[in-house]
Amino acid sequence: DQGVFESADRFLEICRTGEGIAEDYSFIQDVVDANDEGRTYVLEGYLYPDTYEIYVGSSEETVIGRMLDRMNVIYGVAYRTRAEELGMDMDEVITLASMIERETAGSGESGKIASVIYNRLCDPAYPYLNIDATIQYALGERKADLSYADLQIDSPYNTYTNPGLPAGPIANPGLNSLKAALHPADTSYYFYALDEDGTHHFSETAEEHEQFLENLRNGRDDDDETQEP
């Protein structure tokens, strides 16, 4: 089958810099102008994931513009108003939503994942979000188990060594993740870890979290441990 483009190179280059497209979208232009934090792709997070009908031979700018237009529709007045109530701008909301997108095992968890991130952001006792997906983004690969060296990678996306949100979004979040970022569940959770059934176990205290991990390790045939917040 023939693809839309002969090569993805130019598409990715535009996503990396925003060149040739950002000036037509004020919400993207702000990100491009402020891009002094070492983002990998300045348009990461803003290309709304949806089904699009695209003609073969369409330009990269046309395709990217369609996706940006869709995000601008989705992220409308109600979303902007809610973000202001939370004291966040659009880029912060999308960055948070992108972590929810990558960390959530199922749509029913999104609100609780969001609550863990918010609880940590609002509590000086937990300056680091410790989000594995940000490490995977910095590494450029999805590893099932992260090593100590991985967690120390020198990157503005490393939420184990840099406090607060990463340099920018690490994925293009869908509607469920955007809603969770703006309306997190009301919980006292600060930790979560992937259970054997593929869902996450949430904990309020470090002690409870460590006990869950210990129980999980004891139920395995090896000593591997998945790092989680």
N, C-alpha and C positions, 0 to 999 in steps of 0.2 A: 504494500500500500504506500502511496505517496504521502509524505508528511506535509505539513503547512510550510515549513522552512526547509531549505536545503541543509542547513546546519543550525544548531542551537547556540553557536558562539556569539552571534550578535545579540540574540535575545538575552543571554546571560550577561553580556557586557552592559547592555542598557539597564538591566536589573542591578548591576553592580554600582553604576554611577548615576543612573537617572538621566543621563545625557539625552537630549532630544525629546524628552517626554515630560520632565518634571515641571517645566515652565507653564504647561497647560493645566496643572493641578496644584492649587495653592497648598493643599494639605501635604503633598509630597515635596513641594518646593521648600517648605519649612524644614523638612528632614534633610534634604540635600544641602541646604545652606548651613545647617548645624552639624553636618557630618564630620566631626573632628574627633570621633571616639573609635575610629577603626572598624566601622561596620564592614562586614563581608559583602553584603548586598543592601544598598540603601532602600530598594523597593521591597525587600523581604517583609512579609506580613501584610502588604497592601494589595497584593494580587488575589482578589477574593476567589476561593476555590468553588467553582460552579461548573455547570455544563454549558458550553458555548458552541454555537454554530459558527465555524470559521471557514472562510473560503481558502482553498489551496492557492498559495501565492500571495496571501495577505502579508503585509509588512509586519515586522516585529513591533513597530510602534502602534500599529492598529490593534494587534492582539493584546498588547500590554494595556493600551488605552481602554479596551473593552473591560478588562479585569479591574482596572482602576475605577472606571465609571460605576461598575457594580458595587465595589466597596463603598464608594461615595453615597450610593443609594442605601445600602445596608446600614452604614454608619451615619444615620440621619440625625434629625434634631433631638429626638428622644435620647439617643445614645450620647450625643454631645452634652445635653443637659445633665444626664446622670453622671457623666465623667466629671463635669464641673462640681457637682455635689460631692464627689469623692475627692476632689482636689487633684485630679489627674488630667493630663492632656491626651489627645488621641494616640500619640506614639506610645505613651506609657500603657494605655489600655491595650493596644494591639500587642505590645511586647509581653504583657502579662497573659493575654489570651493565647499567645503563641506557645507559652510554656504549658498552659493548661492543655492545649491541643496535643502536645507531644507527650505529656505525662499521664493523661487520662487513659485508663484501660477501657472505660465504657462511658457513655453519655451520662449515666446516672451518677457518676463520680465527679463530674466537672465542678459542681458547686463546692464540694468538700475540698477538692484540690485547690480551688481558688481561695477557700478560707484559710488553708495552711499558709499559702503565700502571703495573703493579707495579714494574718496574725503575726508572721515573722517580720514583715515590713513595718508593722506598727509597734513592735516590741524591741527595745534596745538590747535586750538580753539575747536576741537572735539576729545579729547583723547580717549573717550570710544565709541566703536562700537554700543553698546546697541542692540545686536542681540538676540531676544527672543529664537531662536532655540538653542543657546548655554546654556541658562538657562534650557531649557527642557532636554538637554543632561545631564547637571549636576544633575538635579532632577531625571533623569531616567524615565521620563514620559512626554507625550505630553499633556499639559494643555491648554485649549482654552483661559483661562484668567489667567495671572500670578499676584500673589499678591505682595505687597511691600516686604514681608518677602522672597518670592521666589527670587526677584531681588537682595537680599542681601546675598544669599547663598555663603558660604565660599568655593570657588572652583576655580582652575586655568582656568576653562572654562567660568567663569562669565565675560562677556564682558561689564557688567554694573559697575563693581567695579575694573576690571583690564584693563589697557590701552592696545591698540593694539590687535593683534590676540590672540585667546585662546591658550591653551596648545597644541592643536593638532586638527586634523580633527574631525568633529562631525558626519560624514556620509561618505559613499563611493560614491563620485560624479560621475555622468555620463558624457558623451562626451560634451553635451551642457553646462554643468556647468564648465567643464574644459576650454572650449573655451572662455566662458565669463570671467573667472578669468584671462585669458591671454590677452583678447581683450575686455575690458569693454567699454560700450558706453561712448561717450564724452558728459557728462551732468554737470550741476551745482547743482544736487540734493544732499541733505544731509539727507533727511527724506523720509520715506514711511510708509503707514498704509493700512491695509486691508479694502477695500471698501465692501459695502453690496453685490456687484455682484461677490465677490470672487477674484477679481483682486486687485492690489495695486495702491494707489494714491501716486504720488511722489511730493515732495515739495522742493523748494530751500531754504526757510527760516523757522525758528522756528515759526514765526508768521503765515505764510501760513499753516504750519503743524497743529498748534493748532486750527486754524480756521476750518480746515477740520474735525478735531476730534470733535470740538464743534458741527458742523453741523451734524456729524454722530450721536452724542449722542442725539441731539434734534430729530432725526428721529427714535429713539428707544423707546421702552416702559419701559426700565430700564436705570440705570445709569452706567452699566458696560462699561469699556473701555479697549480695547486691547492695551497693551503696544507694541510700535514699535519704531524703531530708529527715 
